[in-house]
Amino acid sequence: MMTQGSLHFEPPTKDPLEKAFLRFHSENPHIARLLAAKALKLRECGERRWGIGALFESLRYDLAVQTRGAAFKLNNNHRAFYVRLLEDRHPELQGFFSKRRSAADGKGKQ
C-alpha cells in the first residue's frame, strides 16, 4: 500500500521497472515535487489535459540549464509511475494526464 508521504508498496515488488522507479524516487524526491509544480501551474492556467511526456521534456530542459557536471537522467520508464504518484498526492490532477494501461496501474491507490 502506498502512503501519502512516501511510496511503500506491499508486498515488495518483483517488477524491475517498479523497483527502479522506487529506488530513483527515494534518491530524488524533488523530481515529483517539480513535476507536480509544473502540472499544478498548467491546471491553474486553465489546461484540462496534459501529457507526462511534455512535463518530462520540460523538466529535462530545466535541469540541463540549471546544473553542471554529470548529466542527470530522467528515465522514460518512470513516467507512468509518476503520473499515478502525482494523481494520488494531488487529487486535483485526477484525469489531467493522458494515460495508457500500465504496470503502474493501481500503484498510487490507497
Phi and psi restraints in degrees (value plus and minus 20) as a CYANA .aco file:
   2 MET   PHI    -114.2   -74.2
   2 MET   PSI     115.1   155.1
   3 THR   PHI    -117.6   -77.6
   3 THR   PSI     141.1   181.1
   4 GLN   PHI     -79.8   -39.8
   4 GLN   PSI     -62.8   -22.8
   5 GLY   PHI    -102.4   -62.4
   5 GLY   PSI     -41.7    -1.7
   6 SER   PHI    -173.5  -133.5
   6 SER   PSI     148.5   188.5
   7 LEU   PHI    -113.2   -73.2
   7 LEU   PSI     103.7   143.7
   8 HIS   PHI    -161.3  -121.3
   8 HIS   PSI      93.7   133.7
   9 PHE   PHI    -125.2   -85.2
   9 PHE   PSI     114.9   154.9
  10 GLU   PHI    -144.7  -104.7
  10 GLU   PSI     115.7   155.7
  11 PRO   PHI     -90.5   -50.5
  11 PRO   PSI     148.6   188.6
  12 PRO   PHI     -72.7   -32.7
  12 PRO   PSI     118.1   158.1
  13 THR   PHI     -95.2   -55.2
  13 THR   PSI     130.0   170.0
  14 LYS   PHI    -126.7   -86.7
  14 LYS   PSI     -27.4    12.6
  15 ASP   PHI     -91.1   -51.1
  15 ASP   PSI      99.3   139.3
  16 PRO   PHI     -83.9   -43.9
  16 PRO   PSI     -53.1   -13.1
  17 LEU   PHI     -86.4   -46.4
  17 LEU   PSI     -63.0   -23.0
  18 GLU   PHI     -85.7   -45.7
  18 GLU   PSI     -62.6   -22.6
  19 LYS   PHI     -79.6   -39.6
  19 LYS   PSI     -64.2   -24.2
  20 ALA   PHI     -83.7   -43.7
  20 ALA   PSI     -62.1   -22.1
  21 PHE   PHI     -82.9   -42.9
  21 PHE   PSI     -67.3   -27.3
  22 LEU   PHI     -79.7   -39.7
  22 LEU   PSI     -61.0   -21.0
  23 ARG   PHI     -83.6   -43.6
  23 ARG   PSI     -69.3   -29.3
  24 PHE   PHI     -81.1   -41.1
  24 PHE   PSI     -65.9   -25.9
  25 HIS   PHI     -83.1   -43.1
  25 HIS   PSI     -60.4   -20.4
  26 SER   PHI     -86.3   -46.3
  26 SER   PSI     -50.2   -10.2
  27 GLU   PHI    -106.8   -66.8
  27 GLU   PSI     -37.4     2.6
  28 ASN   PHI    -159.3  -119.3
  28 ASN   PSI      38.6    78.6
  29 PRO   PHI     -83.3   -43.3
  29 PRO   PSI     -40.0     0.0
  30 HIS   PHI     -85.7   -45.7
  30 HIS   PSI     -43.6    -3.6
  31 ILE   PHI     -83.7   -43.7
  31 ILE   PSI     -64.5   -24.5
  32 ALA   PHI     -81.6   -41.6
  32 ALA   PSI     -60.6   -20.6
  33 ARG   PHI     -84.7   -44.7
  33 ARG   PSI     -61.7   -21.7
  34 LEU   PHI     -86.3   -46.3
  34 LEU   PSI     -63.5   -23.5
  35 LEU   PHI     -82.9   -42.9
  35 LEU   PSI     -61.8   -21.8
  36 ALA   PHI     -82.1   -42.1
  36 ALA   PSI     -63.5   -23.5
  37 ALA   PHI     -80.3   -40.3
  37 ALA   PSI     -61.8   -21.8
  38 LYS   PHI     -85.7   -45.7
  38 LYS   PSI     -65.7   -25.7
  39 ALA   PHI     -85.3   -45.3
  39 ALA   PSI     -63.0   -23.0
  40 LEU   PHI     -86.0   -46.0
  40 LEU   PSI     -55.6   -15.6
  41 LYS   PHI     -84.4   -44.4
  41 LYS   PSI     -62.7   -22.7
  42 LEU   PHI     -80.8   -40.8
  42 LEU   PSI     -63.7   -23.7
  43 ARG   PHI     -80.6   -40.6
  43 ARG   PSI     -64.4   -24.4
  44 GLU   PHI     -80.0   -40.0
  44 GLU   PSI     -53.2   -13.2
  45 CYS   PHI    -103.2   -63.2
  45 CYS   PSI     -18.3    21.7
  46 GLY   PHI      81.5   121.5
  46 GLY   PSI     -20.3    19.7
  47 GLU   PHI     -90.3   -50.3
  47 GLU   PSI     117.8   157.8
  48 ARG   PHI    -121.9   -81.9
  48 ARG   PSI     -47.5    -7.5
  49 ARG   PHI    -160.3  -120.3
  49 ARG   PSI     128.6   168.6
  50 TRP   PHI    -177.9  -137.9
  50 TRP   PSI     139.0   179.0
  51 GLY   PHI    -122.5   -82.5
  51 GLY   PSI     119.9   159.9
  52 ILE   PHI     -83.4   -43.4
  52 ILE   PSI     -48.8    -8.8
  53 GLY   PHI     -80.1   -40.1
  53 GLY   PSI     -61.5   -21.5
  54 ALA   PHI     -84.9   -44.9
  54 ALA   PSI     -59.5   -19.5
  55 LEU   PHI     -86.3   -46.3
  55 LEU   PSI     -60.6   -20.6
  56 PHE   PHI     -79.8   -39.8
  56 PHE   PSI     -66.4   -26.4
  57 GLU   PHI     -85.1   -45.1
  57 GLU   PSI     -59.7   -19.7
  58 SER   PHI     -82.7   -42.7
  58 SER   PSI     -63.5   -23.5
  59 LEU   PHI     -87.2   -47.2
  59 LEU   PSI     -57.9   -17.9
  60 ARG   PHI     -78.7   -38.7
  60 ARG   PSI     -64.1   -24.1
  61 TYR   PHI     -81.1   -41.1
  61 TYR   PSI     -70.7   -30.7
  62 ASP   PHI     -74.9   -34.9
  62 ASP   PSI     -66.9   -26.9
  63 LEU   PHI     -87.5   -47.5
  63 LEU   PSI     -55.0   -15.0
  64 ALA   PHI     -85.8   -45.8
  64 ALA   PSI     -58.9   -18.9
  65 VAL   PHI    -107.6   -67.6
  65 VAL   PSI     -31.6     8.4
  66 GLN   PHI    -122.2   -82.2
  66 GLN   PSI     -33.4     6.6
  67 THR   PHI    -141.0  -101.0
  67 THR   PSI     137.6   177.6
  68 ARG   PHI    -144.5  -104.5
  68 ARG   PSI     139.9   179.9
  69 GLY   PHI      76.9   116.9
  69 GLY   PSI    -171.1  -131.1
  70 ALA   PHI     -78.4   -38.4
  70 ALA   PSI     120.2   160.2
  71 ALA   PHI     -83.9   -43.9
  71 ALA   PSI     115.6   155.6
  72 PHE   PHI    -111.1   -71.1
  72 PHE   PSI     111.7   151.7
  73 LYS   PHI    -129.8   -89.8
  73 LYS   PSI     109.5   149.5
  74 LEU   PHI    -126.0   -86.0
  74 LEU   PSI      98.4   138.4
  75 ASN   PHI    -103.5   -63.5
  75 ASN   PSI     104.7   144.7
  76 ASN   PHI     -79.6   -39.6
  76 ASN   PSI     -44.8    -4.8
  77 ASN   PHI     -84.3   -44.3
  77 ASN   PSI     -36.6     3.4
  78 HIS   PHI    -107.9   -67.9
  78 HIS   PSI     -30.7     9.3
  79 ARG   PHI     -74.7   -34.7
  79 ARG   PSI     -70.3   -30.3
  80 ALA   PHI     -81.9   -41.9
  80 ALA   PSI     -57.1   -17.1
  81 PHE   PHI     -88.4   -48.4
  81 PHE   PSI     -59.5   -19.5
  82 TYR   PHI     -84.5   -44.5
  82 TYR   PSI     -60.0   -20.0
  83 VAL   PHI     -77.5   -37.5
  83 VAL   PSI     -68.8   -28.8
  84 ARG   PHI     -85.1   -45.1
  84 ARG   PSI     -58.3   -18.3
  85 LEU   PHI     -84.4   -44.4
  85 LEU   PSI     -66.2   -26.2
  86 LEU   PHI     -84.1   -44.1
  86 LEU   PSI     -60.9   -20.9
  87 GLU   PHI     -84.5   -44.5
  87 GLU   PSI     -56.0   -16.0
  88 ASP   PHI     -89.3   -49.3
  88 ASP   PSI     -63.4   -23.4
  89 ARG   PHI     -97.1   -57.1
  89 ARG   PSI     -47.3    -7.3
  90 HIS   PHI    -150.6  -110.6
  90 HIS   PSI      66.9   106.9
  91 PRO   PHI     -73.6   -33.6
  91 PRO   PSI     -46.9    -6.9
  92 GLU   PHI     -87.2   -47.2
  92 GLU   PSI     -31.4     8.6
  93 LEU   PHI    -116.0   -76.0
  93 LEU   PSI     -19.9    20.1
  94 GLN   PHI     -77.3   -37.3
  94 GLN   PSI     106.2   146.2
  95 GLY   PHI      60.3   100.3
  95 GLY   PSI     -21.5    18.5
  96 PHE   PHI     -94.8   -54.8
  96 PHE   PSI     -56.8   -16.8
  97 PHE   PHI    -111.1   -71.1
  97 PHE   PSI     121.3   161.3
  98 SER   PHI     -92.6   -52.6
  98 SER   PSI     110.0   150.0
  99 LYS   PHI    -154.8  -114.8
  99 LYS   PSI     135.3   175.3
 100 ARG   PHI    -139.7   -99.7
 100 ARG   PSI     146.4   186.4
 101 ARG   PHI     -79.5   -39.5
 101 ARG   PSI     124.0   164.0
 102 SER   PHI    -174.4  -134.4
 102 SER   PSI     139.9   179.9
 103 ALA   PHI     -82.1   -42.1
 103 ALA   PSI     -39.1     0.9
 104 ALA   PHI    -100.6   -60.6
 104 ALA   PSI     -32.4     7.6
 105 ASP   PHI     -76.5   -36.5
 105 ASP   PSI     113.9   153.9
 106 GLY   PHI      64.2   104.2
 106 GLY   PSI     -28.2    11.8
 107 LYS   PHI     -95.6   -55.6
 107 LYS   PSI     -45.5    -5.5
 108 GLY   PHI    -115.0   -75.0
 108 GLY   PSI     -13.0    27.0
 109 LYS   PHI    -110.3   -70.3
 109 LYS   PSI     122.8   162.8
